[in-house]
Amino acid sequence: MKNIVKKKPILSCVVIFAICGLARLIEYFVIRTDETIISENFLHKVFGIVVLAIVLHFCGDNWKSIGFIKNRVATDIMKGFLLGSCCFFVAYSIECLILYRVNHNVSLAFYISGFTLNGEAIRHYGALFLILCIVFNIINVWMEEGVFRGLFMKILGEKLSFISAVLIIAFLFGIWHWVMPLRDYVEGNTSFANSMVMGIGYIILAGIMSIKWSLLYKMTGALWMGLGDHLFNNVVVTNLLHVISNSEADSMQIVRIMIGQILSFSIIILCYRKTSKTVK
């Protein structure tokens, strides 16, 4: 396996992506864990971690070699949280100002969005659901950062330039997130045209996030800071802290996410360029 990975890095990444992607499709369309009280599709992420461990074993590598180093774990994760907190403070503020100007009322709410056993949407409160949300999303970001930014970067970096590897990974990470609008289309919840627009939007947004986390990996030499920012996005922005206006929750969530991610992306680009010039 090690020789195949070295000789055909792009094909190797595509095959690994396809295996993990098939598991993702099965969970989203068949098992549908997110439509249970668990409220999160995490089984394919566990599967992805197992695939990652198997590939590392047969390639003679370890977790450290793909960015899971033992140094600065807590410090870098907190830096990632701080990056997300600062950028999304701005994003939440803009969202609230817009909604207040339009509807003349806006408030923040803390709860875990989920489903009852019959599939109806519900708001979960309490420490148990918060803990479950954090645990499932740790599994989520561990798998995605480990596979996309860690393993794929190591494989592609053997023969491709850093920028080429970053762009390929960003594209794959965007396709990875197309499953959500695809399910909406298959189930008749949206039109084909709208599904295509949303899918392209997901590719662009997920691609921007992927590039940002790849640059953080390059600058810090570890996955932890990107993992912390990724975790903040998944736990706080999309699951925990909600904006309510006219009794409707998160009507502008996509705008909030775009503002926060573009802002943090711009900051990291500037830091990366400054770091590169300093090194030169």
Residue pairs with C-beta under 8 A, 6 or more apart in sequence:
1 55
1 58
1 59
2 58
2 59
2 60
4 12
5 12
5 55
5 59
5 155
6 158
6 159
9 155
9 156
9 158
9 159
9 160
10 156
10 160
10 168
12 155
13 152
13 155
13 156
13 168
13 169
13 172
14 172
16 51
16 55
16 147
16 151
16 152
17 172
17 175
17 176
19 51
20 44
20 47
20 48
20 51
20 147
21 175
21 176
21 179
23 43
23 44
23 47
23 48
24 41
24 44
24 176
24 179
25 179
26 44
27 33
27 41
27 43
27 44
28 34
28 41
28 179
28 180
28 183
29 183
29 186
31 41
31 43
32 41
33 40
33 41
33 42
33 43
34 40
34 41
34 115
35 115
35 119
36 115
36 117
37 114
37 115
37 116
37 117
38 114
38 132
38 136
39 112
39 113
39 114
39 115
39 124
39 133
40 132
40 133
40 136
40 137
40 140
42 136
42 139
42 140
45 139
45 140
45 142
45 143
45 144
46 139
46 143
48 143
48 144
48 146
48 147
49 139
49 142
49 143
49 146
51 147
52 143
52 146
52 147
52 150
52 151
55 151
56 62
56 63
56 65
56 66
56 151
61 154
63 146
64 70
65 154
66 146
66 150
66 151
66 153
66 154
66 223
67 145
67 146
67 149
67 150
67 153
67 217
67 221
67 222
67 223
68 146
68 150
68 222
68 223
69 221
69 222
69 224
71 222
72 220
72 222
72 224
73 224
75 224
76 220
76 222
76 224
76 225
76 228
77 224
77 225
77 227
77 228
77 231
78 228
79 225
79 228
80 216
80 224
80 225
80 226
80 227
80 228
80 229
80 230
80 231
80 232
81 228
81 229
81 231
81 232
83 225
83 228
83 229
83 232
83 264
83 267
83 268
84 228
84 229
84 232
84 233
84 236
84 237
84 260
84 264
85 232
87 260
87 261
87 263
87 264
87 267
88 232
88 233
88 236
88 237
88 256
88 260
90 259
90 260
90 263
91 256
91 257
91 259
91 260
91 263
92 108
92 241
92 243
92 256
94 256
94 259
95 243
95 252
95 255
95 256
95 259
96 106
96 108
96 243
98 252
98 255
99 105
99 106
99 243
99 245
99 251
99 252
100 106
100 245
102 245
103 245
103 246
105 245
105 246
106 243
106 244
106 245
107 243
107 244
107 245
108 241
108 242
108 243
108 244
109 123
109 241
109 242
109 243
109 244
109 249
110 240
110 241
110 242
111 123
111 124
111 125
111 240
111 242
112 123
112 124
112 125
112 129
112 130
112 132
112 133
112 239
112 240
113 121
113 123
113 124
113 239
113 242
113 249
114 121
114 122
114 123
114 124
114 129
115 121
115 122
116 122
130 240
133 235
133 239
133 240
134 235
137 231
137 234
137 235
137 239
138 231
140 234
141 227
141 230
141 231
141 234
142 227
144 173
144 176
144 230
145 213
145 223
145 226
145 227
145 230
146 223
148 169
148 172
148 173
148 176
148 210
149 169
149 210
149 213
149 214
149 217
149 223
149 226
150 217
150 223
152 165
152 168
152 169
152 172
153 165
153 166
153 169
153 214
153 217
156 164
156 165
156 168
156 169
157 165
160 168
162 218
165 214
166 210
166 211
166 214
166 215
167 211
169 210
169 214
170 206
170 207
170 208
170 210
170 211
170 214
171 203
171 207
173 206
173 207
173 209
173 210
174 202
174 203
174 204
174 205
174 206
174 207
174 210
175 203
176 206
177 202
177 203
177 205
177 206
178 199
178 202
178 203
180 198
180 202
181 190
181 194
181 195
181 198
181 199
181 202
182 195
182 199
184 190
184 195
184 198
185 191
185 192
185 194
185 195
190 198
201 254
205 257
205 258
205 261
208 261
208 262
208 265
209 230
209 233
209 261
209 265
211 265
212 226
212 229
212 261
212 264
212 265
212 268
212 269
213 223
213 226
213 227
213 229
213 230
214 226
215 268
215 269
215 272
216 225
216 226
216 229
216 268
217 223
217 226
218 272
219 271
219 272
219 275
229 264
233 257
233 260
233 261
237 256
237 257
237 260
238 253
238 257
242 249
242 250
243 249
243 250
243 251
243 252
243 253
243 256
245 251
250 256
